[in-house]
Each structure stands twice: as structure tokens, then as C-alpha cells.
Amino acid sequence: MLFVKEDKNLYRLKRSCLYIILFFATGLSFFAKGQDSIPFVPGDYSVNNHFLKSNPFPVFWSSIPMTGEYRMCYESRISRHSSFQIGASYLGKAWLVLLMEDSLYSPGEPHLIMKGYRFQFSYRYYFESQSLEGFYGSALFSYSACKFSYRHLYIRDEYIRAVHKNINLLLGYQRLMDDRFGIDVFVGLGVRENIWMERYNQQNTIIDDLDDFYPYEGSLKITLGFNFIYLL
């Protein structure tokens, strides 16, 4: 098992932020239970019980640098004002990297391969609407992992692996534009832990200097995004 040494003050800050997020997420859950005084029975509503969601733009560049994300999410009502959402993504080579590969590599030079995945889970509470539309608050957990290597090295189990984890509190707005299609927009703050590891000669080494991999540091996670939605 790999451990990352970090400053004690930074560790305390990350731990405090995590506790604050969990506190608000728990409070949101109890608030939702208090508001949902009328029992929910599956099938009570003829519309807006289930959504499929995706966003094609992360295929050009996703949260892990140089990767593209092929995302699919599913949202389902669990009470009159609340829902859960799960998401699964395949991480491959970003389309921007694919478009620039001819200029990035010399003739005959092996190209990088990238293989990974992302999993998301969130709980949502809709403040006014009982139709999974309008403004909502959400607690979100996300886990992403991807391996970077060349084909001849990948066969020998040698690669660089990125793991990005974050937990966020989000505010969002979801609306159907017609009978089936709509949009879900969200923004929020949270804490993250990004770990890059190199595996070479059967040894795992944590990469402490991440400047070559992405242009941001720290534990603060800022989330801003959207998904297109389809009503099932």
C-alpha cells in the first residue's frame, strides 16, 4: 500500500474540509426526510422519474490531463423531492491529443496509450419541485483512475497511473426543454486528492512533482459543468 507524506497542517485542512462537507451532506439528507412528509410510492408520477445524462465535450479533455471521458449517468427518484445519481465513464486518449499526435511524435516513435475509468455517485435534493426539475443541492463523490504507458511497456506492466478522488457539495439547476430533452447545470466546491504513481521494474513510486502532469495544485476542488439529459 502506498502512502503520501504531507504537511500536518495541510492534512488537518483536508480533514476539516471533508468533515464540513459530510456535515452538510448529512444535514441535507435529514432536511430532505423532514420535507418528504408524504410517503413516496414508486409509480406515483407519470413523468420525471428517471433520466439518462451525458456530455460529449469531455472527450476533448477531461479532469485527468490528456484523457478524454466518455460519460453516462443515470438519475432516479427516491422520494418526492430527492434522487440519487450514478455515473460511469471510460477514460481514453483525449481527442485534442489525437488531433495533435502527428505533431507531437516523430515518425516511428511509439504513441502513448491511455486506459482508465471514472465512477460517480451523488445524492440530490430538489428544493421546490417534485418533478426532478429546478434548483437542487447535491453531495457528490467521484473516483477516477487512468494508466499511461507505451504498448511495449504496458505488456511488461510498466506505466504511470493517475488516481483522482474528490467529494463536493454542489448547487445546480435542471430543466427539460421539451418533452424528453433538457440540461443539468451545476457548480460547487469540495476537497480532492490527486495521486500520480510510476510503476517500473516491479516497483511503485509516488510522483511528488506534478508540474509536468497538470497546472494546478492543492486540495481545493472547484466543480463547474453540465450534462444533457434525456427523460426515460
C-alpha positions in Angstrom: 0.0 0.0 0.0 1.3 3.4 -0.9 1.3 6.4 1.5 2.0 10.0 0.6 3.8 12.1 3.2 2.3 15.6 3.5 2.5 18.6 5.8 0.4 18.1 9.0 -1.3 21.5 8.6 -2.3 20.6 5.0 -3.6 17.2 6.3 -5.7 18.9 9.0 -7.1 21.3 6.5 -8.1 18.5 4.2 -9.7 16.6 7.1 -11.6 19.6 8.3 -13.0 20.3 4.8 -14.0 16.7 4.5 -15.9 16.8 7.8 -17.6 20.1 6.8 -18.8 18.5 3.5 -20.0 15.4 5.3 -21.8 17.5 7.9 -23.7 19.5 5.2 -24.4 16.3 3.2 -25.9 14.7 6.3 -27.9 17.8 7.1 -29.2 17.9 3.6 -30.4 14.3 3.9 -32.2 14.9 7.2 -33.8 18.1 5.8 -35.0 16.0 2.8 -36.6 13.5 5.2 -38.4 16.2 7.0 -39.7 17.8 3.9 -40.8 14.5 2.3 -43.7 14.1 4.8 -45.9 12.3 2.3 -44.6 8.8 1.6 -43.3 8.2 -1.9 -44.6 5.2 -3.8 -42.8 4.2 -7.0 -45.0 4.8 -10.0 -46.9 7.8 -8.3 -45.7 10.1 -11.1 -46.1 9.6 -14.8 -43.1 11.7 -15.8 -39.6 12.7 -14.5 -38.8 9.6 -12.5 -35.7 8.5 -14.5 -33.1 10.4 -16.5 -30.1 9.4 -18.7 -27.4 12.0 -18.9 -24.2 12.6 -20.8 -21.9 15.3 -22.1 -19.9 14.9 -25.3 -17.4 17.7 -24.6 -15.1 15.9 -22.0 -14.0 13.6 -24.8 -11.7 16.5 -25.9 -10.1 16.9 -22.4 -11.3 15.6 -19.1 -10.2 16.2 -15.4 -7.2 13.9 -15.8 -4.9 15.6 -18.2 -4.5 14.2 -21.8 -7.5 11.9 -21.3 -11.0 12.1 -22.8 -14.0 11.0 -20.9 -16.9 9.0 -22.4 -19.6 9.5 -19.7 -23.1 8.1 -19.0 -25.1 8.9 -15.9 -28.4 7.7 -14.5 -30.7 9.6 -12.1 -33.7 8.1 -10.3 -36.2 9.5 -7.9 -36.1 8.0 -4.3 -38.7 10.4 -2.7 -40.9 13.3 -3.6 -38.0 15.8 -3.5 -34.9 13.7 -3.7 -33.0 11.4 -6.0 -29.7 9.5 -6.4 -27.4 9.7 -9.4 -24.7 7.2 -10.5 -22.2 7.7 -13.3 -19.7 5.5 -15.2 -17.1 6.7 -17.7 -14.4 5.2 -19.9 -11.2 7.3 -20.0 -9.2 7.1 -23.1 -7.0 9.4 -25.2 -8.3 12.9 -25.4 -9.5 14.0 -28.8 -7.2 17.0 -28.7 -4.2 14.7 -28.2 -5.5 12.5 -31.1 -5.7 15.6 -33.3 -2.2 16.7 -32.4 -0.5 13.3 -32.4 1.2 13.8 -35.8 2.9 16.9 -34.5 3.6 15.5 -31.0 5.5 12.4 -32.1 8.4 11.9 -34.5 8.0 9.3 -37.3 8.4 5.8 -35.9 8.1 7.0 -32.3 5.6 4.9 -30.3 2.4 6.6 -29.2 1.1 6.8 -25.7 -1.8 4.6 -24.7 -4.3 5.6 -22.0 -6.8 3.4 -20.4 -9.0 4.2 -17.4 -12.4 4.7 -15.8 -14.4 7.0 -13.6 -17.2 6.3 -11.1 -19.6 8.9 -9.6 -22.3 8.8 -7.0 -24.4 11.7 -5.7 -27.5 12.4 -3.6 -29.8 15.3 -4.7 -32.5 17.3 -3.0 -34.8 19.5 -5.2 -35.8 22.5 -3.1 -39.2 23.2 -4.7 -40.1 20.9 -7.4 -41.4 17.3 -7.1 -40.6 16.6 -10.7 -36.8 16.4 -10.6 -36.6 19.9 -12.1 -35.5 23.3 -10.8 -32.8 24.2 -8.2 -31.2 21.4 -6.2 -28.4 20.7 -3.7 -26.2 17.7 -4.0 -23.4 15.8 -2.3 -21.1 14.2 -4.9 -18.3 11.6 -4.7 -16.1 10.9 -7.7 -13.2 8.5 -8.3 -11.1 8.4 -11.5 -8.1 6.2 -12.4 -6.1 6.0 -15.6 -2.9 4.3 -16.8 -0.4 6.0 -19.2 2.2 3.9 -21.0 3.6 2.7 -24.3 2.4 -0.6 -25.7 5.7 -2.4 -25.3 6.0 -1.1 -21.6 2.3 -1.8 -20.8 2.9 -5.5 -21.7 5.7 -5.5 -19.1 3.4 -3.9 -16.5 5.2 -0.6 -16.5 3.2 2.6 -16.6 2.3 5.8 -14.9 -1.1 5.7 -13.0 -3.2 8.7 -12.0 -5.9 8.5 -9.3 -8.2 11.5 -8.7 -10.7 11.4 -5.9 -13.0 14.2 -4.7 -16.1 14.9 -2.7 -18.1 18.0 -3.4 -21.2 20.0 -2.4 -23.0 21.2 -5.5 -25.8 23.6 -6.3 -27.5 23.0 -9.7 -30.4 23.7 -11.9 -32.1 21.1 -14.1 -34.8 21.7 -16.7 -36.5 19.9 -19.5 -36.6 22.0 -22.7 -39.3 19.8 -24.3 -41.0 16.5 -23.6 -37.8 14.5 -23.5 -34.6 16.6 -23.7 -33.1 19.1 -21.3 -30.0 20.3 -19.5 -28.5 20.0 -16.0 -26.0 22.7 -14.9 -24.1 22.6 -11.6 -21.3 24.3 -9.6 -19.7 23.6 -6.3 -16.7 23.3 -4.0 -15.0 20.3 -2.3 -11.8 18.6 -1.4 -9.7 16.4 -3.7 -6.7 14.0 -3.5 -4.8 13.5 -6.8 -2.0 10.9 -6.7 0.3 10.0 -9.6 2.4 6.9 -9.3 5.1 5.4 -11.5 5.4 1.6 -11.8 8.8 0.5 -13.1 10.8 -2.7 -12.6 8.0 -4.1 -10.3 8.4 -1.1 -8.0 5.8 1.6 -7.3 7.0 5.2 -6.7 4.8 8.2 -5.9 5.5 11.2 -8.1 5.8 14.2 -5.8 6.4 16.9 -8.5 3.3 17.0 -10.6 4.1 20.2 -12.6 4.6 18.1 -15.7 1.1 16.5 -15.5 -1.3 19.3 -14.7 -1.2 23.0 -14.0 -2.9 23.0 -10.6 -2.1 22.0 -7.1 -3.8 21.9 -3.7 -6.7 20.2 -2.1 -9.5 22.6 -3.1 -11.7 21.2 -5.8 -13.8 23.6 -7.9 -16.5 22.0 -10.0 -18.4 23.6 -12.9 -20.1 21.6 -15.5 -23.3 20.4 -17.2 -24.9 17.4 -18.7 -27.5 16.9 -21.4 -30.5 14.9 -20.1 -33.0 12.5 -21.6 -36.2 11.6 -19.9 -36.8 7.8 -19.9 
